[in-house]
Amino acid sequence: ARRVFRLAGARARRAGLAALERDARSGLLNAAIAAGDHATALRLGWRAYRGATTADERASALVNLGEACRGLGRWEAALRAYHTALALSPLPAIALPALGGAALAAARLGDAG
């Protein structure tokens, strides 16, 4: 999957299709998370955040950054990422994973109550 997303991103960049390039990067980020490659996901997540053009895109990147931070055992950073994502966007596709991730990170920090 990562090879396909890299190829799609490169072709989109050459064609000047910025939105498609962002989508390919998002796919690459999610593939890294799914593969348990959280260090790569963290790097890609920051790139996605910096390249975001809307609050919803920034929120989505923050949810993914939260996932990468959880995978690395960085619970406080994960919790901050999820809380910030929730403040940026009310979309259910962002809010639901942000709430779930925030609950898991808070539980690991002993703040589940």
Summary of the structure (lengths in Angstrom):
residues: 113
radius of gyration: 14.1
end to end distance: 38.8
largest distance: 50.3
contacts: 365
relative contact order: 0.11
helix: 82%
strand: 0%
